[in-house]
Every structure is written in C-alpha cells, then in structure tokens.
Amino acid sequence: MLSLETVDYQHIYRRKIKQSQEGFHWTTKYGFQYGLPTAAIVPSTPKPDLSPTYDVIIIGAGFAGLTAARDLSFRGKKTLLIEARDRIGGRCWTVPTGPDTQVEMGGTWVHWQQPHVFSELQQYGMDEFEETVAGGEDCEVVFFDVDGQGGRSVIPFPFNLEASVKQNAEYLDVDKLSIEDRVAQLDGLTQEEKAMLKAHLASFYGVPLEKTSFMEVLRVHALCNFDPGMMEPATMKYKLAEGTTAFALAILEEYKGDRIFGSPVSSIKQSDGEFPVSVTLKNGDRYSSEAVISTVPINVISSIVFDPPLSALRQEAFSSGVTPARTDKLLVYTPTKLNNGLNIACEGDMPYASSFTDGIHGNHTLLTLLAHPDISLDRSDENIRLVETLRPAGVTVDSAYGHLWSDDPYAGGVMPVRGPGFLEKYHEEIRKPHGRVYFCGSDFADGWRGFISGAFEDAYRVTREVLKAC
Ligand SMILES: Cc1cc2nc3c(=O)[nH]c(=O)nc-3n(C[C@H](O)[C@H](O)[C@H](O)COP(=O)(O)OP(=O)(O)OC[C@H]3O[C@@H](n4cnc5c(N)ncnc54)[C@H](O)[C@@H]3O)c2cc1C
C-alpha cells in the first residue's frame, strides 16, 4: 500500500479509489512503491450469482471487450466478461496524481481523425481534451510516395483491406516491403538523410525496421488523409480530459451482463452440444457458452491452451509474423520549468525511445518517456535518475510513475508490429473464427490497428459476426 506520508494521496483515499497491483511510483524520498491507485478497479459479480452457461463469453475488459460485451448485452444476449487483471481498461488506465491531476499509464491520445473512438467519446459526452503539444517531426513526403501519388493509389480504402486489394492489386506487394527496404529505395536522399529518417521511423514502433512492414506506417499516413503534417496531431496531441479510465467506466456502466475480474483464462475447449465452448480459469472455475470472443492481445495469446489447437498458420502469425513493440512507459514530474511540447533528446545508448514535455501540473512539468525494456526501470534509483542525463541539462526528477508493458503478462508490450508480407499470408487467417471462438481487438483491426480507435472498430466487426452466428 502507498503510505499517506509519501505523497499527498489523501484526496485519493477520500474518494475511496482502490489500489491496483500494477505499475509503480517512485519518489526521491521513498524510492519505489509497487501498485498504483486507480478508479479502474470495479467489483466482480458475486460468485453465487454467476451461471454455468452463457450465450457469449467475452475475454478481456479493455475497450474491445467492454464494447463487445455492452453491445451484445444491449441485444439481449446473456454474457459473461472475464478479465485477468484487477481492473478494467487493458492497455489504457489512468492514475490520479493530485487533487486535479492524473497520468495515463498506457494508451493516451485520441483524435477526431479516428472515427470510432471519437464517436464513442461523443456518445458519453467526453470529447473534451487536454493538449500535449509534442512537436513530432513530419515524416519525409518522399518516403510515402511509393506510387507517385503520395501513397493514395496504394490504400484507397484504409478501413477495408479487401476493398483496397480489389481496387489495387499491388497493395499486397507493397506490404512485402519492410521499412528498411523502402528507405533503401529513396535514391534522392543522402546517407545522412537516410540515417535521420531511419532514426525517426524507428521511434514509431521501437522494433527493427527490417521487421516492420512499410505498410504499417503507410496505413497510418492514409488514415491521416495522406497529409504528413497530420500524423503527429492525429496520434499524440489530444488526451482525454477525464482520462481513459473514466471512458472505460462509462462503457462498463451500460453493460448489463456478469463479470469476473482478477481471473486469467487458462484454456478454451470446444466440443458439441448446446454450449460447445468451455472456458477454464486459472483457479479451475469453468463456464460454457455458445460462442467466445477473445480480446486477448496477440503478444500473449500463446498463454492460453486451445483444444482443438489453433491452426499452424495462425500460431505462426501470432509468433513469427509479428514483433512485439516491447516499450515501457515512464511519467516523470520535474520541478524544472520547461515549455510544453518540448522534445527531449534521447541519443546514443539511452534506454529511452522518445520523451517530451506533456503538460504543467502545479509547480511541476510532466515528462512522458517511452523506454526500451533493456534496463530494469523499476529496480534502482539510478535507472530513474538516467532521465536527468537527458538534454536539456538540469532536469531533476521528483517523482515518477511507470508501467513496464514489456513484462506485462496480459499485454506483452504495446502492440504486435506486423512484418513484411503479413497481410497476404496471415491477415485473413487471424480474423476468421476458430470454430466458435472469435478473435477481436485493436491488434486485429483493419484501420486504426494498434490504437484505441481500432479496439472499437474491431469490436463492431466481431459483434456483428457473433450476432449472425448465434
Ligand atoms: C504504453 C502504451 C501507449 C499507447 N498509446 C496509445 C495512444 O496514445 N493512443 C492510442 O489510440 N492507442 C495507444 N496505445 C494502444 C491502445 O492502448 C491499445 O491499442 C488499445 O487499448 C487495445 O485495446 P484492446 O481492447 O484491443 O486490448 P487490451 O486493452 O489489451 O485489452 C485486452 C484485455 O485482455 C485481458 N487479458 C489478457 N490475457 C487474458 C487472459 N488470459 N484471461 C483474461 N483476460 C486476459 C487483458 O488484461 C486486457 O484487459 C498505447 C498502448 C500502450 C501500452
């Protein structure tokens, strides 16, 4: 438990916010404390009220699972939502840091260019934002101009792979290029310009450029209406004023079914009968249903035993087809006054992929740092103090909040980054149901894949499929 003497947490306790086992807090005075307060902790349905059978079981209470559960329960389906963590929100959760301040431990930025999340936000009256004025550099226009039309002919319909391929047969060929391959094609750039471009592109996903399909970046460019100047505002400028946890709670509030938290699913078995899919939890409890929606992130699906097993191709897609972006997140409060929107230089052997000032909280500037997993950020004061060696010089750290997504057993990193050729080889396979088990989530979306908006987009697709089947 956090001690009241360490930080001004009285306001949190007054609001009776519970403590998650996840994340850590570091202060100059008290060092590391593990676990963080969040409103994302909500009670499970009392066990005697649970039923052995349901129409649909949904695994995972991130935005995809919450949305599918809400929409299926709206349509009268008897549903059970099962979540491994002690909280809702999955790869998004908000931690209060003072009476009027908070930090986002995972997914943060949204934009009206991302239609599915924006429409959901408006539905709940939550479309008020705080600005991060992070001044990302624009990507070189020539990088995207693979077709002499700024990439426009390659991805005519960014939310519909099938329609795009129908319109443009070369779509799948372009996906075979890695980012490394694409940079090598740019004859007009000097070696130095290429090196700078590669360093910039590497900060997008934090995985080797030869393992990232060029299409992963071109797709985001297409979603930004082929305007390189939109990429930064559309992806890292607007934070939810009320926080992602408030957003997730608003969706949960409308959900009408049962729910179990703090219980990882360990196996999914399919047989015949009225309720052919049975889901077993780590504690041995078992529930059966007509269909199951798994929103478990691709990086960690292999922790679940499937009977019958997943096809060899699907298993290959989930393992060698993708590279997990193993990025950790650190939020640092410094008393050093810095302008909002300042990029902090992360050069050489620094463990940080990117960092920038992310708002002023009282007398403190908030810095957001995305870190490679190679150092144990949560193990020594020196690791946190590394922030003080970044430029501009003179930044001191008073306190920090972190979530090591790379070590997270229910996320396995920020997202799975697709390698060259993924679309042709695996895309269809991973999106089709495995018997009565449907795979869903931001990792599976066509459009804003890897973003919060993608979780909604894919939940709508899979909810539709399940309603058709049952
Ligand atoms: C550090 C970080 C920064 C990001 N920044 C942004 C951003 O700024 N903007 C943006 O749009 N997106 C961002 N994202 C991505 C965004 O957060 C995700 O794409 C989105 O939240 C995924 O939602 P989801 O519901 O598909 O998956 P998740 O949120 O991962 O939900 C899946 C759920 O399944 C649960 N689960 C896993 N295994 C099991 C099991 N065995 N049994 C039961 N439950 C299980 C998990 O605990 C989780 O709650 C970021 C992500 C991270 C980690």
The ligand as an SDF file (V2000), in Angstrom:
LIG
                    3D

 53 58  0  0  0  0  0  0  0  0999 V2000
    2.2680    2.4630  -23.4870 C   0  0  0  0  0  0  0  0  0  0  0  0
    1.1490    2.4840  -24.4920 C   0  0  0  0  0  0  0  0  0  0  0  0
    0.8670    3.6460  -25.1670 C   0  0  0  0  0  0  0  0  0  0  0  0
   -0.1610    3.6850  -26.1050 C   0  0  0  0  0  0  0  0  0  0  0  0
   -0.5040    4.8780  -26.6750 N   0  0  0  0  0  0  0  0  0  0  0  0
   -1.6530    4.9730  -27.3910 C   0  0  0  0  0  0  0  0  0  0  0  0
   -2.1810    6.2340  -27.7470 C   0  0  0  0  0  0  0  0  0  0  0  0
   -1.6420    7.2770  -27.3710 O   0  0  0  0  0  0  0  0  0  0  0  0
   -3.3170    6.2830  -28.4980 N   0  0  0  0  0  0  0  0  0  0  0  0
   -3.9760    5.1410  -28.8730 C   0  0  0  0  0  0  0  0  0  0  0  0
   -5.0080    5.2410  -29.5420 O   0  0  0  0  0  0  0  0  0  0  0  0
   -3.5160    3.9140  -28.5130 N   0  0  0  0  0  0  0  0  0  0  0  0
   -2.3840    3.8140  -27.7580 C   0  0  0  0  0  0  0  0  0  0  0  0
   -1.9530    2.6030  -27.3200 N   0  0  0  0  0  0  0  0  0  0  0  0
   -2.6310    1.3900  -27.8060 C   0  0  0  0  0  0  0  0  0  0  0  0
   -4.0040    1.1830  -27.1430 C   0  0  0  0  0  0  0  0  0  0  0  0
   -3.8760    1.3410  -25.7570 O   0  0  0  0  0  0  0  0  0  0  0  0
   -4.4830   -0.2180  -27.4810 C   0  0  0  0  0  0  0  0  0  0  0  0
   -4.4680   -0.4090  -28.8870 O   0  0  0  0  0  0  0  0  0  0  0  0
   -5.9100   -0.4890  -27.0130 C   0  0  0  0  0  0  0  0  0  0  0  0
   -6.1090   -0.0350  -25.7010 O   0  0  0  0  0  0  0  0  0  0  0  0
   -6.1490   -2.0000  -27.0850 C   0  0  0  0  0  0  0  0  0  0  0  0
   -7.4610   -2.3040  -26.6620 O   0  0  0  0  0  0  0  0  0  0  0  0
   -7.9600   -3.8210  -26.7310 P   0  0  0  0  0  0  0  0  0  0  0  0
   -9.2350   -3.8770  -26.0010 O   0  0  0  0  0  0  0  0  0  0  0  0
   -7.8970   -4.3080  -28.1300 O   0  0  0  0  0  0  0  0  0  0  0  0
   -6.8230   -4.6430  -25.9480 O   0  0  0  0  0  0  0  0  0  0  0  0
   -6.4350   -4.5340  -24.3980 P   0  0  0  0  0  0  0  0  0  0  0  0
   -6.6880   -3.1760  -23.8910 O   0  0  0  0  0  0  0  0  0  0  0  0
   -5.0740   -5.0770  -24.2490 O   0  0  0  0  0  0  0  0  0  0  0  0
   -7.4950   -5.4980  -23.7060 O   0  0  0  0  0  0  0  0  0  0  0  0
   -7.3120   -6.8840  -23.6740 C   0  0  0  0  0  0  0  0  0  0  0  0
   -7.6820   -7.3730  -22.2810 C   0  0  0  0  0  0  0  0  0  0  0  0
   -7.4990   -8.7910  -22.2380 O   0  0  0  0  0  0  0  0  0  0  0  0
   -7.0190   -9.1190  -20.9410 C   0  0  0  0  0  0  0  0  0  0  0  0
   -6.3770  -10.4330  -20.9550 N   0  0  0  0  0  0  0  0  0  0  0  0
   -5.1770  -10.7790  -21.4900 C   0  0  0  0  0  0  0  0  0  0  0  0
   -4.9310  -12.0900  -21.2830 N   0  0  0  0  0  0  0  0  0  0  0  0
   -6.0110  -12.5840  -20.6160 C   0  0  0  0  0  0  0  0  0  0  0  0
   -6.3570  -13.8620  -20.1090 C   0  0  0  0  0  0  0  0  0  0  0  0
   -5.5600  -14.9490  -20.2600 N   0  0  0  0  0  0  0  0  0  0  0  0
   -7.5420  -14.0100  -19.4500 N   0  0  0  0  0  0  0  0  0  0  0  0
   -8.3790  -12.9470  -19.2820 C   0  0  0  0  0  0  0  0  0  0  0  0
   -8.0890  -11.6980  -19.7370 N   0  0  0  0  0  0  0  0  0  0  0  0
   -6.9280  -11.5320  -20.4020 C   0  0  0  0  0  0  0  0  0  0  0  0
   -6.0380   -8.0050  -20.6480 C   0  0  0  0  0  0  0  0  0  0  0  0
   -5.7400   -7.9070  -19.2760 O   0  0  0  0  0  0  0  0  0  0  0  0
   -6.7820   -6.7940  -21.1930 C   0  0  0  0  0  0  0  0  0  0  0  0
   -7.5470   -6.1580  -20.2080 O   0  0  0  0  0  0  0  0  0  0  0  0
   -0.9170    2.5140  -26.3820 C   0  0  0  0  0  0  0  0  0  0  0  0
   -0.6350    1.3380  -25.6960 C   0  0  0  0  0  0  0  0  0  0  0  0
    0.3700    1.3260  -24.7440 C   0  0  0  0  0  0  0  0  0  0  0  0
    0.6170    0.0530  -23.9750 C   0  0  0  0  0  0  0  0  0  0  0  0
  1  2  1  0
  2  3  1  0
  2 52  2  0
  3  4  2  0
  4  5  1  0
  4 50  1  0
  5  6  2  0
  6  7  1  0
  6 13  1  0
  7  8  2  0
  7  9  1  0
  9 10  1  0
 10 11  2  0
 10 12  1  0
 12 13  2  0
 13 14  1  0
 14 15  1  0
 14 50  1  0
 15 16  1  0
 16 17  1  0
 16 18  1  0
 18 19  1  0
 18 20  1  0
 20 21  1  0
 20 22  1  0
 22 23  1  0
 23 24  1  0
 24 25  2  0
 24 26  1  0
 24 27  1  0
 27 28  1  0
 28 29  2  0
 28 30  1  0
 28 31  1  0
 31 32  1  0
 32 33  1  0
 33 34  1  0
 33 48  1  0
 34 35  1  0
 35 36  1  0
 35 46  1  0
 36 37  1  0
 36 45  1  0
 37 38  2  0
 38 39  1  0
 39 40  1  0
 39 45  2  0
 40 41  1  0
 40 42  2  0
 42 43  1  0
 43 44  2  0
 44 45  1  0
 46 47  1  0
 46 48  1  0
 48 49  1  0
 50 51  2  0
 51 52  1  0
 52 53  1  0
M  END
$$$$
